[in-house]
C-alpha cells in the first residue's frame, strides 16, 4: 500500500506543479495593426440586414450578420462601387452620396433613411388597422370634429372683436 500511496502523492505533486506553472505563463502583447480585429455582431443584438449602411459618418458593411467598418472600396454584384466615404457610383456613371442612415443592399439597391421610415410607418398603420378595425377612421372623424369646433370658436371670437372695434369707432364720432 505504501507504494500506491507514494505513487499517488508523486502524481498529485506533478499535477499541481504543472497547473501552477501553466497559470503563470503570459500571452505576448499584440502589435498594433498586426492582426485584423475579429468581426463583431451588432452591439444591440438586433441583426442588421446584409449590405452597407452609413452610421456615425462611416460606411459599415454587414455580411452574414457580422458588421465591420468598410476599409476599402467595395464593388457589388451589379457593378456598383461604394467608397469608404459613402460615395455610390452606379454602372451608368451616376454618383450619389450616402447620408446618415442610408442603406445599400449587396445587390446595389440604394435605400434612403426617409423611405425606410415611410415603409415602417405604413407597416405600423397596417398592423394597427388589423388589430383595431375601424378605430383609426373613428379617430380621424373625432379629430375633424374637434378642428371644426375650434374653427367655429375662432370665427365667433373674430366677429366679437369686429363688433367691439365698430362700437369704439361709433363712440369716438
C-alpha positions as CSV (number, residue, x, y, z in Angstrom):
1,X,0.0,0.0,0.0
2,X,2.8,2.4,0.7
3,X,4.0,2.1,-2.9
4,X,0.5,3.0,-4.1
5,X,0.3,6.0,-1.7
6,X,3.8,7.2,-2.8
7,X,2.7,6.9,-6.5
8,X,-0.5,8.9,-5.9
9,X,1.5,11.5,-3.9
10,X,4.0,11.9,-6.7
11,X,1.3,12.2,-9.3
12,X,-0.6,14.9,-7.3
13,X,2.6,16.9,-6.8
14,X,3.4,16.7,-10.5
15,X,-0.2,17.8,-11.5
16,X,-0.1,20.7,-9.0
17,X,3.3,22.0,-10.2
18,X,2.1,21.7,-13.8
19,X,-1.0,23.7,-13.0
20,X,0.9,26.4,-11.2
21,X,3.4,26.7,-14.0
22,X,0.7,26.9,-16.5
23,X,-1.2,29.6,-14.6
24,X,1.9,31.8,-14.6
25,X,2.5,31.9,-18.4
26,X,1.7,35.1,-20.1
27,X,0.3,35.8,-23.6
28,X,2.5,38.2,-25.5
29,X,1.0,41.6,-26.2
30,X,-0.4,42.2,-29.7
31,X,1.4,44.5,-32.0
32,X,-0.9,47.3,-33.3
33,X,-2.2,46.5,-36.8
34,X,-0.5,43.1,-36.9
35,X,-3.8,41.1,-36.8
36,X,-7.1,42.2,-38.2
37,X,-9.8,42.6,-35.5
38,X,-12.3,39.8,-35.2
39,X,-15.7,40.5,-36.8
40,X,-18.3,41.7,-34.3
41,X,-22.0,41.1,-34.1
42,X,-24.3,44.1,-33.9
43,X,-23.9,45.6,-30.4
44,X,-27.6,45.9,-29.7
45,X,-28.3,42.2,-30.6
46,X,-30.6,43.1,-33.4
47,X,-29.5,41.5,-36.6
48,X,-28.9,44.0,-39.4
49,X,-29.7,43.3,-43.0
50,X,-26.8,42.4,-45.1
51,X,-25.5,45.4,-47.0
52,X,-23.8,48.7,-46.4
53,X,-25.1,51.4,-44.1
54,X,-23.9,54.9,-43.2
55,X,-23.6,55.0,-39.4
56,X,-22.0,57.9,-37.5
57,X,-20.4,59.2,-40.6
58,X,-18.8,55.9,-41.5
59,X,-19.8,53.2,-44.0
60,X,-20.4,49.9,-42.3
61,X,-20.6,46.5,-44.1
62,X,-22.8,43.8,-42.8
63,X,-22.4,40.3,-44.2
64,X,-24.0,37.2,-42.7
65,X,-24.9,39.2,-39.6
66,X,-21.3,40.3,-38.9
67,X,-20.7,44.1,-39.0
68,X,-17.4,45.8,-39.7
69,X,-16.4,49.3,-40.9
70,X,-15.6,49.4,-44.7
71,X,-11.9,49.7,-45.1
72,X,-11.6,49.6,-48.9
73,X,-13.8,50.4,-51.8
74,X,-16.5,47.7,-52.3
75,X,-17.7,46.6,-55.8
76,X,-21.2,45.0,-55.7
77,X,-22.8,42.3,-57.8
78,X,-24.3,44.7,-60.3
79,X,-21.1,46.7,-60.8
80,X,-21.9,49.5,-58.3
81,X,-18.9,50.8,-56.4
82,X,-19.1,52.2,-52.9
83,X,-16.1,54.2,-51.4
84,X,-15.2,54.3,-47.8
85,X,-16.6,57.9,-47.7
86,X,-20.1,56.7,-48.9
87,X,-19.9,57.8,-52.5
88,X,-22.0,55.3,-54.5
89,X,-21.1,55.1,-58.2
90,X,-23.6,53.1,-60.4
91,X,-22.6,51.2,-63.5
92,X,-24.1,54.0,-65.7
93,X,-21.7,56.5,-64.1
94,X,-24.2,58.3,-61.8
95,X,-23.0,59.1,-58.3
96,X,-24.8,59.6,-55.1
97,X,-23.5,60.5,-51.6
98,X,-24.9,58.3,-48.8
99,X,-26.2,60.3,-45.8
100,X,-26.7,59.1,-42.2
101,X,-29.0,56.0,-42.1
102,X,-28.9,55.3,-45.9
103,X,-28.5,51.7,-46.9
104,X,-27.2,49.9,-49.9
105,X,-28.0,46.2,-50.4
106,X,-25.3,43.8,-51.6
107,X,-27.1,43.8,-55.0
108,X,-26.7,47.5,-55.4
109,X,-30.2,48.8,-54.4
110,X,-29.9,52.2,-52.6
111,X,-32.5,52.9,-49.9
112,X,-32.6,56.3,-48.1
113,X,-33.4,56.7,-44.5
114,X,-36.6,58.6,-45.4
115,X,-38.0,55.7,-47.5
116,X,-37.2,53.3,-44.6
117,X,-39.1,55.5,-42.2
118,X,-42.1,55.7,-44.6
119,X,-42.2,52.0,-45.0
120,X,-42.1,51.5,-41.3
121,X,-45.0,53.9,-40.7
122,X,-47.1,52.3,-43.4
123,X,-46.4,48.9,-41.8
124,X,-47.5,50.3,-38.4
125,X,-50.7,51.7,-39.8
126,X,-51.5,48.4,-41.5
127,X,-50.9,46.4,-38.3
128,X,-52.9,48.9,-36.3
129,X,-55.8,48.6,-38.7
130,X,-55.7,44.8,-38.5
131,X,-55.6,44.9,-34.7
132,X,-58.3,47.6,-34.2
133,X,-60.5,47.6,-37.3
134,X,-62.4,50.9,-37.8
135,X,-60.7,52.7,-34.9
136,X,-58.4,54.8,-37.0
137,X,-61.4,56.1,-39.0
138,X,-63.2,57.0,-35.8
139,X,-60.1,58.8,-34.6
140,X,-59.9,60.8,-37.8
141,X,-63.6,61.7,-37.6
142,X,-63.1,62.9,-34.0
143,X,-60.1,65.0,-35.0
144,X,-62.1,66.6,-37.8
145,X,-65.0,67.4,-35.5
146,X,-62.6,69.0,-33.0
147,X,-61.0,71.0,-35.7
148,X,-64.4,72.3,-36.9
149,X,-65.4,73.2,-33.3
150,X,-62.1,75.1,-32.9
151,X,-62.6,76.9,-36.2
152,X,-66.1,77.9,-35.2
153,X,-64.9,79.3,-31.9
154,X,-62.2,81.3,-33.7
155,X,-64.8,82.7,-36.1
156,X,-67.0,83.8,-33.1
157,X,-64.1,85.5,-31.5
158,X,-63.2,87.3,-34.7
159,X,-66.8,88.5,-35.1
160,X,-66.9,89.7,-31.4
161,X,-63.7,91.6,-31.9
162,X,-65.0,93.2,-35.1
163,X,-68.2,94.3,-33.3
164,X,-66.1,95.8,-30.5
165,X,-64.0,97.8,-32.9
166,X,-67.1,99.1,-34.7
167,X,-68.6,100.1,-31.3
168,X,-65.4,102.0,-30.4
169,X,-65.5,103.8,-33.8
170,X,-69.1,104.9,-33.2
171,X,-68.4,106.1,-29.7
172,X,-65.5,108.2,-31.0
173,X,-67.7,110.0,-33.5
